[in-house]
């Protein structure tokens, strides 16, 4: 069973170079400009809005990391795509907070790590996964004090991580692979901003987190001990997904499809003109364009066409591997006693929006 699981995970990692290096017919400036003048999604948006098929307000929950959703925000694509709706962006520090907002109907769209999504589905939060943003690589890692040389050295140390996150999953996976019991480490629940403050005070010996907090801890004397890219090679891959409240998706399915088209524009802009993408996302990250581009490169982004591949979301007729990966993540978190129960595969598959 473990071998099968690893084959699926390696399949998720198998984005080929032709996909990554694919070129687009339009220039970067054209892609941005066309989002409001007749590209896929824009004309449909106008028609949908004009016929009452789009809501007056669309609420988007986002996290600050170098992903396609943040690039779309930096480019202003949502305001262009949904010209007749008010688009409200709400920032969150971790996926569990996004889950809480979705459960309370406080937002319509959200970005979640694969583990937070699996936890949300385990808790029957009514949302659907409709897009894979990226595969986590070196963008998430365990960063520790310089005197900690090996993973074995974290025994007896204080390690912070946002619970129910991809980083939490990766930390627990690392401990399992290295034969370290969670009871041998003081694992503290902290979101990245609190983690950085605790690190600077000397309250913790390390933390497992994502960018840009990861780089800040490194710059403050930390050293990376293991990355999520390392763990993916050992059979424990993580990724980020877009989710939408099920009630919203059922009422406005065309809006969800337009959201996909908007994300596709952002991914294609990055692939065609990485420098322009880095410049647009830099203010959102609070970094220079050069630093922003470096952080984007730590992920593997996916465009709309790749979503339908059997390695990813798949299609209605041929569901992809993502449902099983979400199920496996939930099962692992149950085994680690992080959550009480996990949904069955059929239930997870019903929460994929094609």
N, C-alpha and C positions, 0 to 999 in steps of 0.2 A: 504493500500500500504506500509506503514511503517512497519507493522508486517511482510509482505512478505519479505521486504528488510532485516529485522533483521534475519529472518530464514535463508536466503542465507548467511549472514555474519557469523552467528553462525556455519553454515555448513562448511565455510572456516576454522573456528577455530577448527573444530572437528577432528583433526589428532589424531588417537588412539594410545595408548601406544604400541601396537604390532608393529606399523610402526616405532615409534621412537626408540624402543628397538630392532629392527630387526638386526640380525647378518648376517655376510657375511662369505662365505667359505674361503676367502683368508685372510692372515694377512695384516696388514697395509703396511709393506714393500713390500709385493707381489703386492698389488694394485698399488703402485707407480711404481714399476719396470715393471709390466705387461703392463702399458700404452704404452710402446714402443716395446712390444714383443708378440703381438698376442691376447690381450684382445679385447672386443668389441670396435670397432672404429679404432684400430690401423692398423689392416690388411687392412680394407676398405680404410683408409687414404692413405696408400701406393698405393693401386690400383687406387684410384681416382686421386692422384697426378700424378702417372705415365701415366695416360690416359688423362692428361690435364684438369681434372675436379676440380682442386683446384687452386686458384690464387697464384701468386708469393708472394703477401703480404696480410696478414690478419690483420686488424686494430681493436683493442679492446679498447673501452672506459670503464674505470672502476672508481669506487669510493672507498675510503678507509673506509670500514666498515667490520664487521666480518661476511661476507657472503661466499657462496660456490665459487663464481667467484674469490674472493681474495685468498681463499685457493688453488684453482687450479693454480693461478699465483705463489703462494709461493712454490708449489710443482714442478713447471716447466712443468705442464701437457700439456699446449698448444704447447710448443716447441716439446714435444714428440709426441703428437697426430698429429700435422701438420708438420711432419719432413721435408717436401719438400717445405714448405712455410715460409716466414719470418713473424713472429708474432710480431706486434708492439703494445705495451700497452701505452695508453694515459690516464693520470689521470685527473679527473674532481672533482670539489668541490660540485656540486649539479646537480640534474637531468635536470634542465633547460639548463645547459651548454651542457649536453649530447644531449639533443634535438636539440640544435643549431648545434652541430657538425654533427648529423645525417642528418639534413636538408641540410647542406652544403656538404654532401657526404665525410666528413672528417674522418669518422670511419665506420666500417661495423657492429660491434656488440656493444651493450651498456647495462649498467645496469641502471634501472630506478625504482623509487618508483611508486606505482600504480597510484598516482595522476599525477605525471609528465607524465606517459604514457598516461593517459586519456586526459591530456592537449595537448600532442603531436598529438594524434589522432584527437582531436578537431580542431587542426590547420593544419590537412591534411599532416602531415609529413609522408612520405611513408615508414613506417616500420611495421613489424609484431612482435607480442608477441609470444615467442616460449617456454618459461620456467618460472615457478614460483620459485624464489630463496627461499623465506622465508615469513613467517607471522611475522609482527612486534609485539613485545610484550613490555617489559620494556626497550627495546633498544632505544626508542625515548620517550622523556618526556619534560614537561615544568619545567624548573629549575629556581628558583627565589631567590631574596635576603631573608635572614633569617627573616626579619620583616614582610614579606608577609605570612600570616598564612592560608588563604583560597582563593579559586578562586575568590570570590567576591572582595577580596582586590586588585586585579590587575586593577580595575577601576582607570583610571587616570595615570596608569603606562606605562612605555616604554618597550614593549615586542618585541624582535627580532625573526624572523623566515625566512627561505629561501622561497620566494614566489613560488607558483606552485609546492610544494613538499608535501610528505606525512605529514610532520610536519605542514605545512600550513593548510592542510585539517584537521588535528587533532586539531590544535588550534582553527580554526573556528568552528569545531564541538563542542568543549568544551565550547566556548562562547555561542553557540546556546543552548546547554543543560542547561547551568547555567543562561540563560536569560540575558546575557550581550551583549549589542550591540557593534559591532566592533568600532563604533564611540566613545565608552566610554574608549577605550584603544588606545594608540599610537602604532600601529603595524608597525615595521620597517623591511624592506627587507634586510636580511644579510645572506651570506653563513657562515657556521660554523667557519672557521678561522677568519673572520672579526668579527663575533659575540663574540668569545672568547676575542679578543683584546678589543672590546667595553666594555665587561663585566669587564675586568681587569682595564680599565680606569674609570669605574663607569658611563659610558654613557647610560647604559640600566639597567632596573630593573629585567629583566629575558629574557629567550629565550626558544623556543621550537626547539629542535634539536636531532640529533642521536649520537651514539657512533662513535669515541672515544671522540668527543668534549664534549658530555654530562658529562662524568666522570671528565673531566678537569674543567668544571664549578662547579661541585659538590666539587671537591677537593679545589677549590678556594673560598669556603664558601657558595656555593649555596645549596638549598634544593629542592628536587623534589616535585612538587605540584600535578601532575597528569601524568600518563604514557599512551602510546598508547594501552597498554594492558588493562588498565582501560576503555578506550574509546571503544575498541573492545567488551567488555562485555556489553556496553551500545548501541551497534548497529552500531559502526563506525570503522570497521576494516581497516587496511592498510597492504600492502604487497609489496615486491620487485619482479620485473620481468626482464627477459632477452629479449632484442629486437634485431632484425636484419633488416638492410635495405632491403626493399622488392626487389629491383633490384638485390642485392647480393644474396638473398635467391632463387630467380627464376633462377639465373645463376648457383648457387652452392648449390643446396638443400642437397646434401650429406655432404657438409661441415657443414651445420647447424645440421644435425643429429649426426655428429661426435662431434660437440660442446656439444650437449646434453649428449652424452656418456662420454665426459670429465668431465662435471659437475656432472654426476652420480657417477663417480669414486671419486670425491672430497667428496660428501655427504656420500658415503659408508665408506670412510676412516675415516671420523669424527665419524660416528656411531659405527664403530668397534674399533677405537683407538683414543678417544678424545685427549689424551695427545700428540700423534704424530701430530694430526691435529693442536693443539694449538701451538706446537713448530714450525711447518711449516709456520703458518700464523703470528706468533708474529713479525718477522722482517718487514712484510708488514704493520702492525698496529703500529709499534714502541712501542710495549708493551712487558712485560714479558709473557712467556707461560701461567702463572697462570692468569694474567689479561686478556689475549686473550681468554682463555677458558671460563672465567666468562662472557665475552661479547658475545661469540658464543651462550651460553646458554640462552641469552635473546631473541633469535630468535627461530622459528620452521622452520627447513630446510626440503625441499622436494626432494625426489629422482625421477628418471625418470619414474618409474612405477606409482607413485602416481599422476603424471601429468595428466594421462588419466582418473582419477576419475571424476565423474560428479560434485563434489564439487570444482574442480580446472579447468584445461584447457579443459578436456573432450576429445572427439574424433571428427573426421569429421562427423560421423553419429550422434553423441550425444554430441553437444557442452556443455561445462561445465559452471559453475557459474561465472567464471572470467570475461567473456565478459560483463555480466550484472553488475558486481561490478565496472568495468571500466566505463560503461555507467552511473551508479549511481554516481560515483565520479565526472564525468564531469558535470552531472546535478546539483550536489550540488555546485560545483564551479561557475556555471552560476548563481544559486540562490544567492550566496554570492557576485556576481558581480566581481568575480576574473577573469573570462574569458567570452567572449561575447556569445558563443554558444557551443552546444554539438552535437556530431554525434548521429544518431539513432542506436538502438541495432544491426540491420542488418549490418550496416557499421562496427561497432566494431567487430562483429563476423567474418567478412571477413579479419580482421587483426590478426587472430590467426593462427599461423603456426603449423600444426599437423605433 
